[in-house]
Amino acid sequence: MSAPLVEMKNVSIAFGGVRAVDDVSIELHAGEVVGLLGHNGAGKSTLIKMLSGAYKMDSGEIWIEGKRATINSPRDSRDYNIETIYQTLALADNLDAASNLFLGRELTTPFGFVDDQRMEAETRKIMARLNPNFKKLKEPVSALSGGQRQSVAIARAVYFNAKILIMDEPTAALGVHETAMVAELIGELKKQGLGIFLISHDTREMMDLCDRVSVMKNGQMVGTERVEDVTEDDILSMIILGKNPKAAP
């Protein structure tokens, strides 16, 4: 089996003497979705923020595609083709999909002007690949539904060659239809060989979308299991009791 896309080995970070993440290891392979579950304060978001460059770990190692990585900032993380889609999506509401896709990385003409036509054409291409039903290219993203906004944020990450995608509560506050749309997008990204870390509180959703789930409690890793090997009750037991029912006694 090829080297994992990501390996975080024995990583730890403390804030004011409290270990928010304590000696945690996790890995992610190409074409795989790994879910991260746990109560608020379990350490899952902190763990992922070390991968996205928002926090600098105190100890441990990060390996990307079999090579030791140094991640001290979000820019470092992007240099390793890691993109993070936060719950807030970080979209400019007054701009359309193409302007958001290329925000801060605008395409220009040979004369140095912003090339709106080429940006729109590129947006059409990536949207056709990810979400063929997306037609509202000219409207400000404030007029889009939650699922369509997620499509724009995901398209931006994929267009700029993300290999590793971190998604923080991607279906929070979405309706049933919109949640299904995001699930389809995640399935499409898997087919294209991306590796996805998915943070969520929804155990049912994790069972549907993920290949493996990792549960954290009090900054430590309770365990990682393949979804087909556990029940929803098993996962809830890991979250609440901090015990892995599948682990050897």
Phi and psi in degrees as a GROMACS rama.xvg file:
@    title "Ramachandran Plot"
@    xaxis  label "Phi"
@    yaxis  label "Psi"
@TYPE xy
-66.8541  162.48  SER-2
-58.9784  145.288  ALA-3
-58.9374  151.792  PRO-4
-59.9474  -44.432  LEU-5
-133.732  135.451  VAL-6
-130.373  121.448  GLU-7
-105.821  119.74  MET-8
-114.763  118.417  LYS-9
51.5044  44.8244  ASN-10
-85.2867  142.673  VAL-11
-140.528  150.382  SER-12
-151.786  141.188  ILE-13
-126.108  146.39  ALA-14
-122.99  117.799  PHE-15
55.7902  38.1978  GLY-16
86.5223  -9.91892  GLY-17
-96.7897  124.79  VAL-18
-78.6607  103.805  ARG-19
-74.4205  -33.982  ALA-20
-133.502  126.559  VAL-21
-125.378  97.4622  ASP-22
57.9738  53.358  ASP-23
-101.498  137.556  VAL-24
-124.589  141.324  SER-25
-157.258  150.749  ILE-26
-138.354  160.995  GLU-27
-142.302  132.228  LEU-28
-105.677  162.249  HIS-29
-61.3106  139.115  ALA-30
70.269  24.737  GLY-31
-126.187  145.793  GLU-32
-113.658  121.059  VAL-33
-111.111  122.539  VAL-34
-90.1784  140.339  GLY-35
-113.744  118.934  LEU-36
-122.761  158.425  LEU-37
154.994  158.205  GLY-38
-62.0957  164.71  HIS-39
-55.5149  134.586  ASN-40
86.6309  1.74447  GLY-41
-70.515  -24.1035  ALA-42
112.393  -2.16982  GLY-43
-65.4835  -44.3355  LYS-44
-67.2583  -37.2921  SER-45
-64.2804  -41.8765  THR-46
-57.2894  -47.6941  LEU-47
-70.6285  -31.6726  ILE-48
-67.529  -23.1957  LYS-49
-72.3919  -33.8247  MET-50
-73.0813  -35.2824  LEU-51
-83.1704  -5.26853  SER-52
88.5009  2.75514  GLY-53
-73.1204  -32.4662  ALA-54
-122.807  148.693  TYR-55
-102.417  123.933  LYS-56
-69.0553  152.189  MET-57
-80.8936  -35.6109  ASP-58
-154.402  164.882  SER-59
108.967  -177.864  GLY-60
-136.554  148.66  GLU-61
-120.101  129.106  ILE-62
-118.353  131.916  TRP-63
-117.539  119.91  ILE-64
49.172  45.3069  GLU-65
82.2753  3.31432  GLY-66
-122.415  140.865  LYS-67
-62.3801  131.407  ARG-68
-112.775  147.848  ALA-69
-115.278  111.95  THR-70
-122.585  104.875  ILE-71
-115.234  -4.50389  ASN-72
-156.903  162.926  SER-73
-58.0785  -32.3971  PRO-74
-65.2607  -42.2393  ARG-75
-57.3263  -44.034  ASP-76
-60.5976  -45.6887  SER-77
-63.6232  -33.3967  ARG-78
-62.744  -24.3425  ASP-79
-93.3255  16.0201  TYR-80
61.9052  36.8224  ASN-81
-104.671  126.012  ILE-82
-123.366  141.035  GLU-83
-115.819  131.403  THR-84
-112.588  103.527  ILE-85
-79.6335  162.399  TYR-86
-56.0855  -34.4235  GLN-87
-74.8237  -14.1764  THR-88
69.5033  -22.6928  LEU-89
53.0508  47.3959  ALA-90
-101.952  149.306  LEU-91
-89.2841  107.403  ALA-92
-57.7994  -31.8823  ASP-93
-83.3045  -6.95064  ASN-94
-103.241  156.869  LEU-95
-81.2189  -179.089  ASP-96
-59.9867  -45.8978  ALA-97
-63.7347  -42.9845  ALA-98
-64.4365  -34.3102  SER-99
-72.2993  -38.9329  ASN-100
-59.2252  -39.4852  LEU-101
-106.323  17.4002  PHE-102
-59.0061  120.675  LEU-103
81.848  -7.61989  GLY-104
-136.076  42.1321  ARG-105
-60.4044  143.437  GLU-106
-81.1525  142.629  LEU-107
-126.201  158.596  THR-108
-78.0934  169.073  THR-109
-57.555  -20.4184  PRO-110
-92.2429  2.23327  PHE-111
90.1332  5.87243  GLY-112
-86.5878  153.697  PHE-113
-64.3331  128.774  VAL-114
-95.3149  83.1483  ASP-115
-60.2705  -38.9907  ASP-116
-64.314  -45.0268  GLN-117
-67.7154  -37.5495  ARG-118
-64.3352  -39.8428  MET-119
-66.4615  -41.336  GLU-120
-63.1941  -42.2841  ALA-121
-66.2733  -36.9796  GLU-122
-65.6139  -41.2821  THR-123
-59.5379  -42.1842  ARG-124
-63.8803  -48.3044  LYS-125
-70.119  -34.9685  ILE-126
-68.5708  -35.43  MET-127
-63.0383  -32.5197  ALA-128
-76.1309  -36.1992  ARG-129
-97.1734  -43.0024  LEU-130
-147.595  80.5607  ASN-131
-57.2282  -20.9142  PRO-132
-81.4379  -5.17565  ASN-133
-76.4954  115.66  PHE-134
-120.73  -11.8642  LYS-135
-86.6689  63.0774  LYS-136
-76.4596  -24.9733  LEU-137
-95.0088  -10.7518  LYS-138
-87.6842  148.659  GLU-139
-61.7824  146.194  PRO-140
-65.6184  -16.1253  VAL-141
-62.5149  -23.5596  SER-142
-87.5894  -2.58404  ALA-143
-89.6177  158.412  LEU-144
-75.5822  168.013  SER-145
-58.493  -42.0827  GLY-146
-66.0741  -39.0959  GLY-147
-66.7619  -37.083  GLN-148
-64.3569  -40.8061  ARG-149
-59.3686  -40.0393  GLN-150
-58.4743  -42.328  SER-151
-64.9782  -45.2263  VAL-152
-63.9127  -40.72  ALA-153
-68.4551  -42.7324  ILE-154
-58.9487  -39.8619  ALA-155
-61.0537  -44.4399  ARG-156
-63.5915  -44.8653  ALA-157
-70.5167  -38.3124  VAL-158
-59.3443  -37.6145  TYR-159
-93.4466  34.9187  PHE-160
64.9357  34.2663  ASN-161
-60.5464  136.202  ALA-162
-108.805  -25.8005  LYS-163
-125.268  121.176  ILE-164
-117.011  129.048  LEU-165
-107.033  120.753  ILE-166
-118.86  119.276  MET-167
-100.211  108.179  ASP-168
48.5015  57.7749  GLU-169
-65.8654  -20.87  PRO-170
-110.627  8.85417  THR-171
-58.6481  134.27  ALA-172
67.7114  14.7988  ALA-173
-100.752  150.923  LEU-174
-77.1629  179.504  GLY-175
-61.4252  -47.353  VAL-176
-63.2841  -43.4528  HIS-177
-67.0622  -38.4476  GLU-178
-62.2785  -40.2739  THR-179
-62.668  -37.2586  ALA-180
-63.1987  -43.9235  MET-181
-67.3022  -37.6338  VAL-182
-61.0933  -40.2579  ALA-183
-62.9866  -42.5468  GLU-184
-60.2367  -43.9294  LEU-185
-63.0625  -40.9968  ILE-186
-61.4266  -39.5411  GLY-187
-66.1357  -42.4079  GLU-188
-64.1012  -39.0856  LEU-189
-58.9219  -45.6235  LYS-190
-59.6246  -33.1212  LYS-191
-83.2153  3.665  GLN-192
89.7803  8.4863  GLY-193
-73.8589  153.909  LEU-194
-104.478  136.187  GLY-195
-127.149  127.272  ILE-196
-95.3793  124.654  PHE-197
-117.506  118.431  LEU-198
-99.3137  128.214  ILE-199
-157.934  158.94  SER-200
-98.1158  -8.50566  HIS-201
-93.4291  102.584  ASP-202
-64.4481  -36.7414  THR-203
-61.9738  -45.8053  ARG-204
-60.8255  -41.6179  GLU-205
-61.893  -40.356  MET-206
-62.752  -34.4465  MET-207
-78.9952  -36.993  ASP-208
-99.6923  -23.5433  LEU-209
-101.985  155.166  CYS-210
-87.7142  -40.597  ASP-211
-135.308  154.851  ARG-212
-124.864  139.219  VAL-213
-116.8  130.078  SER-214
-113.104  131.453  VAL-215
-114.76  150.023  MET-216
-149.675  131.562  LYS-217
51.0964  40.573  ASN-218
81.8668  -2.3418  GLY-219
-115.888  156.615  GLN-220
-84.4148  117.608  MET-221
-73.2169  -41.9113  VAL-222
168.382  164.257  GLY-223
-126.329  128.408  THR-224
-134.773  149.696  GLU-225
-70.8757  138.394  ARG-226
-57.4763  -36.5684  VAL-227
-69.9033  -14.4076  GLU-228
-96.0701  -4.57883  ASP-229
-130.903  161.238  VAL-230
-101.768  169.15  THR-231
-61.5075  -35.7966  GLU-232
-64.0062  -38.6072  ASP-233
-58.6565  -44.5734  ASP-234
-66.6262  -42.8793  ILE-235
-61.0991  -38.3918  LEU-236
-63.7442  -39.4756  SER-237
-64.1268  -41.891  MET-238
-67.3905  -46.1989  ILE-239
-82.0135  -46.3933  ILE-240
-92.3554  -18.242  LEU-241
71.6737  24.7031  GLY-242
-123.475  141.082  LYS-243
-96.7036  110.052  ASN-244
-64.5157  -18.1861  PRO-245
-90.1998  -13.492  LYS-246
-71.5147  150.181  ALA-247
-63.6928  141.759  ALA-248
